[in-house]
Amino acid sequence: VQLVESGGGLVQPGGSLRLSCAASGFTFSSYTMRWDRQAPGKERELVAMLRTSGSVIYADSVKGRFTISRDNAENTLYLQMNSLTPEDTAVYYCNVVVRSTNYWGRGTQVTVSS
């Protein structure tokens, strides 16, 4: 299993970013995928989860601003982030659980600052 995140960077408050996660080594379309994040000095937390059924879960802090989606043909998970605030600053990780094992990529840094 390999997960490679990209798309992070420095953005001003109110700006937008689109994160991508390229997945390989498993049947992407058959698994629930999620985005987690970890801010400095804080625990890793769920941002959004997308099940194979299409149902989604969002953290309360990102509802209405972030959208998780997937392209099963491209084995890619996305996170569209709008109206970013400094509180969204964190390393963002793609996650999948395959055969009871959690996998994360190396993450992509998102910094929201003026």
N, CA, C and O atoms as CSV, one atom per row, in Angstrom:
chain,resi,resn,atom,element,x,y,z
A,1,VAL,N,N,0.853,-1.189,0.000
A,1,VAL,CA,C,0.000,0.000,0.000
A,1,VAL,C,C,0.884,1.233,0.000
A,1,VAL,O,O,1.816,1.342,0.797
A,2,GLN,N,N,0.587,2.158,-0.898
A,2,GLN,CA,C,1.320,3.420,-0.948
A,2,GLN,C,C,0.327,4.551,-1.140
A,2,GLN,O,O,-0.573,4.487,-1.978
A,3,LEU,N,N,0.517,5.583,-0.341
A,3,LEU,CA,C,-0.302,6.782,-0.427
A,3,LEU,C,C,0.636,7.976,-0.538
A,3,LEU,O,O,1.544,8.130,0.279
A,4,VAL,N,N,0.425,8.814,-1.532
A,4,VAL,CA,C,1.294,9.973,-1.754
A,4,VAL,C,C,0.431,11.218,-1.858
A,4,VAL,O,O,-0.323,11.397,-2.814
A,5,GLU,N,N,0.560,12.076,-0.850
A,5,GLU,CA,C,-0.209,13.319,-0.830
A,5,GLU,C,C,0.540,14.432,-1.556
A,5,GLU,O,O,1.770,14.446,-1.612
A,6,SER,N,N,-0.229,15.358,-2.105
A,6,SER,CA,C,0.349,16.540,-2.749
A,6,SER,C,C,-0.679,17.652,-2.739
A,6,SER,O,O,-1.853,17.438,-2.436
A,7,GLY,N,N,-0.211,18.850,-3.077
A,7,GLY,CA,C,-1.117,19.980,-3.214
A,7,GLY,C,C,-1.085,20.978,-2.084
A,7,GLY,O,O,-1.753,22.009,-2.157
A,8,GLY,N,N,-0.324,20.699,-1.035
A,8,GLY,CA,C,-0.237,21.640,0.061
A,8,GLY,C,C,0.569,22.865,-0.306
A,8,GLY,O,O,1.140,22.954,-1.393
A,9,GLY,N,N,0.607,23.810,0.623
A,9,GLY,CA,C,1.380,25.021,0.391
A,9,GLY,C,C,0.978,26.115,1.338
A,9,GLY,O,O,0.270,25.890,2.319
A,10,LEU,N,N,1.445,27.315,1.026
A,10,LEU,CA,C,1.133,28.500,1.807
A,10,LEU,C,C,0.001,29.261,1.133
A,10,LEU,O,O,0.061,29.559,-0.060
A,11,VAL,N,N,-1.025,29.572,1.904
A,11,VAL,CA,C,-2.174,30.277,1.353
A,11,VAL,C,C,-2.644,31.311,2.359
A,11,VAL,O,O,-2.504,31.116,3.566
A,12,GLN,N,N,-3.195,32.398,1.874
A,12,GLN,CA,C,-3.713,33.444,2.753
A,12,GLN,C,C,-5.070,33.031,3.327
A,12,GLN,O,O,-5.788,32.236,2.719
A,13,PRO,N,N,-5.414,33.562,4.476
A,13,PRO,CA,C,-6.758,33.295,5.018
A,13,PRO,C,C,-7.835,33.638,3.998
A,13,PRO,O,O,-7.768,34.656,3.308
A,14,GLY,N,N,-8.822,32.763,3.925
A,14,GLY,CA,C,-9.882,32.923,2.937
A,14,GLY,C,C,-9.591,32.262,1.613
A,14,GLY,O,O,-10.459,32.199,0.742
A,15,GLY,N,N,-8.391,31.772,1.454
A,15,GLY,CA,C,-7.994,31.143,0.197
A,15,GLY,C,C,-8.418,29.685,0.109
A,15,GLY,O,O,-9.081,29.152,0.999
A,16,SER,N,N,-8.016,29.057,-0.990
A,16,SER,CA,C,-8.397,27.671,-1.268
A,16,SER,C,C,-7.182,26.862,-1.683
A,16,SER,O,O,-6.210,27.385,-2.227
A,17,LEU,N,N,-7.270,25.576,-1.410
A,17,LEU,CA,C,-6.285,24.603,-1.881
A,17,LEU,C,C,-7.009,23.314,-2.218
A,17,LEU,O,O,-8.072,23.018,-1.672
A,18,ARG,N,N,-6.418,22.555,-3.125
A,18,ARG,CA,C,-6.945,21.222,-3.438
A,18,ARG,C,C,-5.837,20.207,-3.209
A,18,ARG,O,O,-4.807,20.236,-3.882
A,19,LEU,N,N,-6.053,19.325,-2.269
A,19,LEU,CA,C,-5.093,18.268,-1.983
A,19,LEU,C,C,-5.433,17.025,-2.793
A,19,LEU,O,O,-6.597,16.749,-3.083
A,20,SER,N,N,-4.395,16.286,-3.148
A,20,SER,CA,C,-4.569,15.019,-3.852
A,20,SER,C,C,-3.823,13.922,-3.112
A,20,SER,O,O,-2.821,14.176,-2.444
A,21,CYS,N,N,-4.319,12.715,-3.237
A,21,CYS,CA,C,-3.660,11.551,-2.660
A,21,CYS,C,C,-3.677,10.441,-3.713
A,21,CYS,O,O,-4.729,9.897,-4.045
A,22,ALA,N,N,-2.506,10.124,-4.223
A,22,ALA,CA,C,-2.380,9.047,-5.205
A,22,ALA,C,C,-2.187,7.730,-4.470
A,22,ALA,O,O,-1.257,7.583,-3.677
A,23,ALA,N,N,-3.062,6.782,-4.736
A,23,ALA,CA,C,-3.062,5.506,-4.006
A,23,ALA,C,C,-2.641,4.363,-4.919
A,23,ALA,O,O,-2.943,4.363,-6.112
A,24,SER,N,N,-1.945,3.397,-4.349
A,24,SER,CA,C,-1.558,2.206,-5.105
A,24,SER,C,C,-1.348,1.045,-4.142
A,24,SER,O,O,-1.190,1.235,-2.937
A,25,GLY,N,N,-1.349,-0.149,-4.696
A,25,GLY,CA,C,-1.083,-1.336,-3.885
A,25,GLY,C,C,-2.314,-1.995,-3.287
A,25,GLY,O,O,-2.203,-2.972,-2.547
A,26,PHE,N,N,-3.473,-1.469,-3.600
A,26,PHE,CA,C,-4.724,-2.053,-3.136
A,26,PHE,C,C,-5.826,-1.634,-4.096
A,26,PHE,O,O,-5.631,-0.746,-4.926
A,27,THR,N,N,-6.974,-2.269,-3.981
A,27,THR,CA,C,-8.094,-1.960,-4.872
A,27,THR,C,C,-8.801,-0.717,-4.339
A,27,THR,O,O,-9.705,-0.798,-3.507
A,28,PHE,N,N,-8.366,0.420,-4.836
A,28,PHE,CA,C,-8.778,1.715,-4.300
A,28,PHE,C,C,-10.296,1.853,-4.183
A,28,PHE,O,O,-10.802,2.353,-3.179
A,29,SER,N,N,-11.007,1.413,-5.195
A,29,SER,CA,C,-12.455,1.627,-5.223
A,29,SER,C,C,-13.193,0.837,-4.152
A,29,SER,O,O,-14.366,1.101,-3.889
A,30,SER,N,N,-12.531,-0.119,-3.538
A,30,SER,CA,C,-13.190,-0.994,-2.570
A,30,SER,C,C,-13.020,-0.547,-1.124
A,30,SER,O,O,-13.493,-1.225,-0.211
A,31,TYR,N,N,-12.356,0.575,-0.900
A,31,TYR,CA,C,-12.017,0.967,0.465
A,31,TYR,C,C,-12.484,2.365,0.816
A,31,TYR,O,O,-12.459,3.286,0.000
A,32,THR,N,N,-12.909,2.484,2.053
A,32,THR,CA,C,-13.156,3.789,2.631
A,32,THR,C,C,-11.835,4.548,2.725
A,32,THR,O,O,-10.814,3.995,3.134
A,33,MET,N,N,-11.873,5.807,2.344
A,33,MET,CA,C,-10.685,6.653,2.395
A,33,MET,C,C,-10.959,7.853,3.299
A,33,MET,O,O,-12.100,8.289,3.446
A,34,ARG,N,N,-9.910,8.369,3.891
A,34,ARG,CA,C,-10.092,9.519,4.758
A,34,ARG,C,C,-8.911,10.457,4.677
A,34,ARG,O,O,-7.813,10.070,4.278
A,35,TRP,N,N,-9.149,11.680,5.057
A,35,TRP,CA,C,-8.112,12.677,5.261
A,35,TRP,C,C,-8.044,12.973,6.757
A,35,TRP,O,O,-9.059,13.212,7.412
A,36,ASP,N,N,-6.838,12.951,7.268
A,36,ASP,CA,C,-6.564,13.358,8.642
A,36,ASP,C,C,-5.624,14.561,8.600
A,36,ASP,O,O,-5.026,14.849,7.564
A,37,ARG,N,N,-5.496,15.253,9.715
A,37,ARG,CA,C,-4.513,16.320,9.807
A,37,ARG,C,C,-3.926,16.364,11.208
A,37,ARG,O,O,-4.535,15.918,12.181
A,38,GLN,N,N,-2.741,16.911,11.274
A,38,GLN,CA,C,-2.079,17.070,12.566
A,38,GLN,C,C,-1.431,18.432,12.621
A,38,GLN,O,O,-0.509,18.732,11.862
A,39,ALA,N,N,-1.925,19.253,13.530
A,39,ALA,CA,C,-1.365,20.580,13.740
A,39,ALA,C,C,-0.237,20.490,14.769
A,39,ALA,O,O,-0.194,19.548,15.561
A,40,PRO,N,N,0.667,21.457,14.761
A,40,PRO,CA,C,1.778,21.433,15.727
A,40,PRO,C,C,1.275,21.344,17.165
A,40,PRO,O,O,0.429,22.132,17.589
A,41,GLY,N,N,1.803,20.381,17.903
A,41,GLY,CA,C,1.443,20.229,19.307
A,41,GLY,C,C,0.082,19.605,19.562
A,41,GLY,O,O,-0.381,19.547,20.701
A,42,LYS,N,N,-0.550,19.142,18.505
A,42,LYS,CA,C,-1.882,18.543,18.659
A,42,LYS,C,C,-1.897,17.117,18.130
A,42,LYS,O,O,-1.010,16.706,17.382
A,43,GLU,N,N,-2.916,16.373,18.529
A,43,GLU,CA,C,-3.059,15.014,18.041
A,43,GLU,C,C,-3.615,15.006,16.621
A,43,GLU,O,O,-4.281,15.949,16.192
A,44,ARG,N,N,-3.327,13.918,15.899
A,44,ARG,CA,C,-3.889,13.760,14.570
A,44,ARG,C,C,-5.399,13.604,14.684
A,44,ARG,O,O,-5.894,12.912,15.574
A,45,GLU,N,N,-6.125,14.246,13.782
A,45,GLU,CA,C,-7.575,14.211,13.851
A,45,GLU,C,C,-8.176,13.955,12.472
A,45,GLU,O,O,-7.580,14.251,11.436
A,46,LEU,N,N,-9.382,13.392,12.506
A,46,LEU,CA,C,-10.113,13.172,11.266
A,46,LEU,C,C,-10.572,14.502,10.686
A,46,LEU,O,O,-11.080,15.364,11.404
A,47,VAL,N,N,-10.391,14.658,9.387
A,47,VAL,CA,C,-10.922,15.814,8.670
A,47,VAL,C,C,-12.163,15.405,7.889
A,47,VAL,O,O,-13.211,16.043,7.997
A,48,ALA,N,N,-12.041,14.334,7.098
A,48,ALA,CA,C,-13.156,13.891,6.262
A,48,ALA,C,C,-12.960,12.435,5.898
A,48,ALA,O,O,-11.837,11.950,5.754
A,49,MET,N,N,-14.089,11.748,5.752
A,49,MET,CA,C,-14.069,10.338,5.397
A,49,MET,C,C,-15.068,10.102,4.290
A,49,MET,O,O,-16.173,10.645,4.314
A,50,LEU,N,N,-14.681,9.286,3.310
A,50,LEU,CA,C,-15.546,8.975,2.178
A,50,LEU,C,C,-15.631,7.464,2.028
A,50,LEU,O,O,-14.641,6.794,1.732
A,51,ARG,N,N,-16.830,6.946,2.238
A,51,ARG,CA,C,-17.035,5.508,2.119
A,51,ARG,C,C,-17.276,5.113,0.664
A,51,ARG,O,O,-17.555,5.964,-0.180
A,52,THR,N,N,-17.169,3.841,0.385
A,52,THR,CA,C,-17.397,3.370,-0.980
A,52,THR,C,C,-18.841,3.581,-1.408
A,52,THR,O,O,-19.138,3.659,-2.600
A,53,SER,N,N,-19.736,3.672,-0.434
A,53,SER,CA,C,-21.149,3.921,-0.742
A,53,SER,C,C,-21.380,5.355,-1.204
A,53,SER,O,O,-22.423,5.673,-1.775
A,54,GLY,N,N,-20.401,6.213,-0.952
A,54,GLY,CA,C,-20.550,7.628,-1.263
A,54,GLY,C,C,-20.889,8.481,-0.055
A,54,GLY,O,O,-20.880,9.709,-0.138
A,55,SER,N,N,-21.187,7.846,1.057
A,55,SER,CA,C,-21.494,8.624,2.249
A,55,SER,C,C,-20.218,9.273,2.787
A,55,SER,O,O,-19.125,8.720,2.667
A,56,VAL,N,N,-20.379,10.437,3.371
A,56,VAL,CA,C,-19.229,11.204,3.853
A,56,VAL,C,C,-19.437,11.637,5.302
A,56,VAL,O,O,-20.560,11.800,5.778
A,57,ILE,N,N,-18.322,11.811,5.969
A,57,ILE,CA,C,-18.297,12.383,7.309
A,57,ILE,C,C,-17.277,13.498,7.305
A,57,ILE,O,O,-16.175,13.344,6.778
A,58,TYR,N,N,-17.648,14.625,7.897
A,58,TYR,CA,C,-16.731,15.751,8.029
A,58,TYR,C,C,-16.582,16.124,9.504
A,58,TYR,O,O,-17.533,16.024,10.279
A,59,ALA,N,N,-15.398,16.546,9.873
A,59,ALA,CA,C,-15.226,17.153,11.172
A,59,ALA,C,C,-16.063,18.428,11.227
A,59,ALA,O,O,-16.207,19.129,10.225
A,60,ASP,N,N,-16.604,18.718,12.386
A,60,ASP,CA,C,-17.449,19.913,12.520
A,60,ASP,C,C,-16.707,21.180,12.087
A,60,ASP,O,O,-17.307,22.104,11.539
A,61,SER,N,N,-15.422,21.209,12.335
A,61,SER,CA,C,-14.642,22.417,12.058
A,61,SER,C,C,-14.486,22.703,10.568
A,61,SER,O,O,-14.123,23.818,10.194
A,62,VAL,N,N,-14.751,21.721,9.713
A,62,VAL,CA,C,-14.548,21.926,8.273
A,62,VAL,C,C,-15.844,21.824,7.472
A,62,VAL,O,O,-15.839,22.055,6.263
A,63,LYS,N,N,-16.944,21.485,8.126
A,63,LYS,CA,C,-18.219,21.342,7.413
A,63,LYS,C,C,-18.576,22.620,6.680
A,63,LYS,O,O,-18.482,23.720,7.225
A,64,GLY,N,N,-18.991,22.451,5.420
A,64,GLY,CA,C,-19.372,23.597,4.618
A,64,GLY,C,C,-18.215,24.288,3.930
A,64,GLY,O,O,-18.423,25.160,3.086
A,65,ARG,N,N,-16.984,23.906,4.285
A,65,ARG,CA,C,-15.800,24.529,3.678
A,65,ARG,C,C,-14.962,23.528,2.882
A,65,ARG,O,O,-14.375,23.877,1.858
A,66,PHE,N,N,-14.911,22.298,3.351
A,66,PHE,CA,C,-14.091,21.257,2.709
A,66,PHE,C,C,-14.991,20.252,2.016
A,66,PHE,O,O,-16.112,19.996,2.455
A,67,THR,N,N,-14.483,19.682,0.921
A,67,THR,CA,C,-15.199,18.642,0.198
A,67,THR,C,C,-14.234,17.510,-0.143
A,67,THR,O,O,-13.202,17.728,-0.778
A,68,ILE,N,N,-14.579,16.310,0.281
A,68,ILE,CA,C,-13.786,15.135,-0.050
A,68,ILE,C,C,-14.406,14.454,-1.266
A,68,ILE,O,O,-15.628,14.389,-1.398
A,69,SER,N,N,-13.556,13.952,-2.145
A,69,SER,CA,C,-14.044,13.259,-3.332
A,69,SER,C,C,-12.984,12.251,-3.776
A,69,SER,O,O,-11.852,12.258,-3.291
A,70,ARG,N,N,-13.374,11.398,-4.695
A,70,ARG,CA,C,-12.441,10.379,-5.178
A,70,ARG,C,C,-12.679,10.129,-6.662
A,70,ARG,O,O,-13.787,10.287,-7.175
A,71,ASP,N,N,-11.602,9.736,-7.331
A,71,ASP,CA,C,-11.673,9.322,-8.723
A,71,ASP,C,C,-11.169,7.882,-8.758
A,71,ASP,O,O,-9.962,7.639,-8.739
A,72,ASN,N,N,-12.080,6.947,-8.810
A,72,ASN,CA,C,-11.679,5.540,-8.754
A,72,ASN,C,C,-10.922,5.106,-10.000
A,72,ASN,O,O,-10.111,4.181,-9.945
A,73,ALA,N,N,-11.175,5.757,-11.105
A,73,ALA,CA,C,-10.449,5.416,-12.334
A,73,ALA,C,C,-8.983,5.831,-12.236
A,73,ALA,O,O,-8.111,5.210,-12.844
A,74,GLU,N,N,-8.723,6.882,-11.469
A,74,GLU,CA,C,-7.350,7.389,-11.321
A,74,GLU,C,C,-6.729,7.003,-9.985
A,74,GLU,O,O,-5.595,7.381,-9.691
A,75,ASN,N,N,-7.477,6.245,-9.169
A,75,ASN,CA,C,-6.971,5.846,-7.841
A,75,ASN,C,C,-6.490,7.054,-7.039
A,75,ASN,O,O,-5.418,7.036,-6.434
A,76,THR,N,N,-7.302,8.085,-7.051
A,76,THR,CA,C,-6.908,9.332,-6.410
A,76,THR,C,C,-8.021,9.855,-5.504
A,76,THR,O,O,-9.200,9.843,-5.855
A,77,LEU,N,N,-7.604,10.310,-4.336
A,77,LEU,CA,C,-8.500,10.937,-3.371
A,77,LEU,C,C,-8.203,12.425,-3.356
A,77,LEU,O,O,-7.048,12.833,-3.485
A,78,TYR,N,N,-9.234,13.233,-3.200
A,78,TYR,CA,C,-9.070,14.688,-3.204
A,78,TYR,C,C,-9.669,15.310,-1.945
A,78,TYR,O,O,-10.545,14.741,-1.295
A,79,LEU,N,N,-9.168,16.487,-1.633
A,79,LEU,CA,C,-9.771,17.304,-0.593
A,79,LEU,C,C,-9.743,18.749,-1.078
A,79,LEU,O,O,-8.685,19.374,-1.147
A,80,GLN,N,N,-10.909,19.264,-1.409
A,80,GLN,CA,C,-11.045,20.668,-1.792
A,80,GLN,C,C,-11.275,21.476,-0.520
A,80,GLN,O,O,-12.230,21.230,0.217
A,81,MET,N,N,-10.405,22.427,-0.273
A,81,MET,CA,C,-10.476,23.225,0.941
A,81,MET,C,C,-10.702,24.681,0.582
A,81,MET,O,O,-9.878,25.292,-0.098
A,82,ASN,N,N,-11.807,25.236,1.032
A,82,ASN,CA,C,-12.151,26.627,0.766
A,82,ASN,C,C,-12.241,27.401,2.077
A,82,ASN,O,O,-12.323,26.811,3.155
A,83,SER,N,N,-12.224,28.701,1.973
A,83,SER,CA,C,-12.353,29.586,3.140
A,83,SER,C,C,-11.399,29.173,4.252
A,83,SER,O,O,-11.792,29.040,5.411
A,84,LEU,N,N,-10.160,28.978,3.885
A,84,LEU,CA,C,-9.179,28.502,4.855
A,84,LEU,C,C,-8.887,29.546,5.921
A,84,LEU,O,O,-8.891,30.750,5.662
A,85,THR,N,N,-8.639,29.058,7.110
A,85,THR,CA,C,-8.294,29.901,8.250
A,85,THR,C,C,-6.958,29.436,8.838
A,85,THR,O,O,-6.515,28.323,8.555
A,86,PRO,N,N,-6.320,30.269,9.643
A,86,PRO,CA,C,-5.062,29.837,10.260
A,86,PRO,C,C,-5.209,28.552,11.074
A,86,PRO,O,O,-4.244,27.805,11.235
A,87,GLU,N,N,-6.398,28.298,11.582
A,87,GLU,CA,C,-6.640,27.074,12.360
A,87,GLU,C,C,-6.588,25.815,11.498
A,87,GLU,O,O,-6.542,24.706,12.031
A,88,ASP,N,N,-6.594,25.968,10.196
A,88,ASP,CA,C,-6.470,24.819,9.292
A,88,ASP,C,C,-5.010,24.457,9.026
A,88,ASP,O,O,-4.732,23.462,8.356
A,89,THR,N,N,-4.097,25.240,9.536
A,89,THR,CA,C,-2.678,24.948,9.353
A,89,THR,C,C,-2.329,23.615,9.999
A,89,THR,O,O,-2.556,23.411,11.192
A,90,ALA,N,N,-1.777,22.717,9.203
A,90,ALA,CA,C,-1.469,21.368,9.681
A,90,ALA,C,C,-0.796,20.586,8.556
A,90,ALA,O,O,-0.732,21.032,7.411
A,91,VAL,N,N,-0.302,19.415,8.919
A,91,VAL,CA,C,0.098,18.442,7.907
A,91,VAL,C,C,-1.112,17.564,7.650
A,91,VAL,O,O,-1.714,17.025,8.579
A,92,TYR,N,N,-1.458,17.428,6.391
A,92,TYR,CA,C,-2.639,16.657,5.992
A,92,TYR,C,C,-2.196,15.297,5.440
A,92,TYR,O,O,-1.299,15.198,4.602
A,93,TYR,N,N,-2.863,14.258,5.948
A,93,TYR,CA,C,-2.517,12.887,5.598
A,93,TYR,C,C,-3.710,12.166,4.989
A,93,TYR,O,O,-4.855,12.350,5.401
A,94,CYS,N,N,-3.410,11.353,4.012
A,94,CYS,CA,C,-4.376,10.432,3.428
A,94,CYS,C,C,-4.295,9.127,4.207
A,94,CYS,O,O,-3.210,8.719,4.623
A,95,ASN,N,N,-5.438,8.464,4.411
A,95,ASN,CA,C,-5.452,7.240,5.220
A,95,ASN,C,C,-6.361,6.181,4.620
A,95,ASN,O,O,-7.412,6.481,4.053
A,96,VAL,N,N,-5.928,4.938,4.760
A,96,VAL,CA,C,-6.768,3.800,4.413
A,96,VAL,C,C,-6.451,2.664,5.392
A,96,VAL,O,O,-5.319,2.522,5.854
A,97,VAL,N,N,-7.456,1.875,5.690
A,97,VAL,CA,C,-7.273,0.680,6.513
A,97,VAL,C,C,-7.433,-0.525,5.606
A,97,VAL,O,O,-8.517,-0.769,5.076
A,98,VAL,N,N,-6.363,-1.275,5.425
A,98,VAL,CA,C,-6.378,-2.471,4.591
A,98,VAL,C,C,-6.004,-3.668,5.455
A,98,VAL,O,O,-4.937,-3.687,6.069
A,99,ARG,N,N,-6.873,-4.655,5.503
A,99,ARG,CA,C,-6.647,-5.859,6.315
A,99,ARG,C,C,-6.234,-5.488,7.731
A,99,ARG,O,O,-5.246,-5.993,8.263
A,100,SER,N,N,-7.007,-4.602,8.324
A,100,SER,CA,C,-6.869,-4.160,9.721
A,100,SER,C,C,-5.606,-3.352,9.995
A,100,SER,O,O,-5.292,-3.086,11.155
A,101,THR,N,N,-4.888,-2.963,8.972
A,101,THR,CA,C,-3.682,-2.148,9.151
A,101,THR,C,C,-3.938,-0.745,8.623
A,101,THR,O,O,-4.411,-0.561,7.501
A,102,ASN,N,N,-3.616,0.243,9.455
A,102,ASN,CA,C,-3.734,1.642,9.053
A,102,ASN,C,C,-2.528,2.053,8.223
A,102,ASN,O,O,-1.385,1.770,8.581
A,103,TYR,N,N,-2.796,2.719,7.117
A,103,TYR,CA,C,-1.731,3.258,6.289
A,103,TYR,C,C,-1.948,4.760,6.119
A,103,TYR,O,O,-3.067,5.221,5.896
A,104,TRP,N,N,-0.867,5.504,6.228
A,104,TRP,CA,C,-0.860,6.938,5.944
A,104,TRP,C,C,0.282,7.250,4.987
A,104,TRP,O,O,1.289,6.542,4.952
A,105,GLY,N,N,0.115,8.306,4.218
A,105,GLY,CA,C,1.228,8.803,3.432
A,105,GLY,C,C,2.138,9.659,4.292
A,105,GLY,O,O,1.990,9.704,5.513
A,106,ARG,N,N,3.078,10.335,3.654
A,106,ARG,CA,C,4.008,11.192,4.403
A,106,ARG,C,C,3.401,12.546,4.729
A,106,ARG,O,O,3.937,13.298,5.542
A,107,GLY,N,N,2.296,12.844,4.098
A,107,GLY,CA,C,1.611,14.090,4.395
A,107,GLY,C,C,2.025,15.243,3.507
A,107,GLY,O,O,3.066,15.207,2.851
A,108,THR,N,N,1.186,16.268,3.501
A,108,THR,CA,C,1.478,17.504,2.778
A,108,THR,C,C,1.151,18.670,3.694
A,108,THR,O,O,0.089,18.708,4.316
A,109,GLN,N,N,2.069,19.616,3.773
A,109,GLN,CA,C,1.928,20.736,4.699
A,109,GLN,C,C,1.004,21.793,4.119
A,109,GLN,O,O,1.162,22.223,2.976
A,110,VAL,N,N,0.042,22.201,4.925
A,110,VAL,CA,C,-0.825,23.329,4.584
A,110,VAL,C,C,-0.598,24.414,5.627
A,110,VAL,O,O,-0.760,24.177,6.824
A,111,THR,N,N,-0.228,25.590,5.173
A,111,THR,CA,C,-0.010,26.724,6.067
A,111,THR,C,C,-0.895,27.868,5.616
A,111,THR,O,O,-0.821,28.317,4.472
A,112,VAL,N,N,-1.731,28.333,6.529
A,112,VAL,CA,C,-2.637,29.449,6.236
A,112,VAL,C,C,-2.171,30.641,7.041
A,112,VAL,O,O,-2.262,30.653,8.269
A,113,SER,N,N,-1.674,31.638,6.342
A,113,SER,CA,C,-1.094,32.792,7.009
A,113,SER,C,C,-1.072,33.983,6.062
A,113,SER,O,O,-0.933,33.837,4.848
A,114,SER,N,N,-1.215,35.167,6.652
A,114,SER,CA,C,-1.117,36.383,5.860
A,114,SER,C,C,0.309,36.922,5.897
A,114,SER,O,O,0.596,37.950,5.284
